[in-house]
């Protein structure tokens, strides 16, 4: 099996892997393919979380965890998704709450104060 990026170039074969102590609820790759968001369900040790990984300088591996970009949640997640401009992440939790996060500072966005539309696919 060969995986292709958005320019139909095949990804190199790597043996690195990401390991977590919790179940993965959802995984999304940003539209520019430079960031990976991994949503984990809660377990006995910690709350549900969203971790962000960035591409490395060599080879584009998405195993470089951004420890300053971690979202901790009190409930499990149904889904996560990046905006098409890669500046925002939206998630929906099991309480039916939909939240938009500004990825640059990991703050919740007050939707009522937004002056422009964000595109999602």
N, C-alpha and C positions, 0 to 999 in steps of 0.2 A: 504494500500500500504506500502511495506517495502523497504527501500533503503539499498543497500549493498555496502560495500567498496570493495577494490581490493582483500581482503582475504575472501570475502563472509560473513563477519560479519555484522550483521544488525546495523545500526546507532541507537543510542538512540533517543527517541522522545524529541524534544525541542520546547519550545514556543517562543524562541527569533526570531526576524526578523530584516532584514535590510531595512531601509526606505530611499528613495532618493527623491529629489525634481525634478529630471530630468528623462527622459526615459532611460531605460537600453538598450544599443546597443548590448552588448555581455557580457557573463560571462564564465570564464574558471577556472577550478580547476587544480592545478599543478599535475604532475604525481606522486609525492610523497604524495599528498593529504594534504599538510601542508600550502598551500597558495591559496588564491582565488583572482582572478583579475576581477574587475567589471568595464566595460567601459560604461560611461554615455554620452548621447548626450548633446549638448549645449542647454542652455535655456536662458531666459532673464537675469538671474543673473550671470551666469558664463560660461566659455568656456567648451568644451567637456573635460572630464577627465577620467583617469584610476586610480582607487583606488585599493590598495592591502590590503588584510586581512590575518592574520595569525591564525593558530590554537592556542587555549589557552592551558594552562597547564592541565586543568581539563576538560575532556570530549571531547576535540578536536573541540570545536565550532569555526567556522570561522567568528566570529563577532569582533575580535580584530583588529581594523583598524590601519594600519601603517601610521601615519600621515606624516612621513618623506619620504614615498614612494608614491608620487602622481605625475602623469604625466598630465600636462595641454596642451591641443591641440586647434588649431584654427578652426578645422573642425571636422565633425562627423566621426565616425569610421565604417568600414564595418565588420571587425573581429579582434579578438585578439587570441593569442595562446602561450602556454608555450613550450619551448624546452624540449626534453625528459630528460635532466639533470637538469631541473628546474632553470638554471642560467640565462636564457634569455626569454624575451617576445617579440613576433613580433606582429605588428599591421599594418593594411592597412586602410588608410583614404579615404575620398571621392575624394581626388585629385589623387588617384591611387598611392600614395607614400607608399612604404613598408619600415617600420623602425624596427630595432632590438634594444631592450633596455637591457642593463645589469642590472638585478634586484638588485644587491648588492649596486649599487650607483645611479641608475636611470639615467644613461647616455646613449646617443645614441651610438651605436657601428658603427664604420667606417668599412663597409663590405670589402672594398678593402685592409684593413690592417689585416684581419683575417688570421691566419695561420693554421686553422683547420676547419673541417666541423661541423656544428651544425645539429643535427637530429631533425626533426619535424614529427609529425603524424597527 
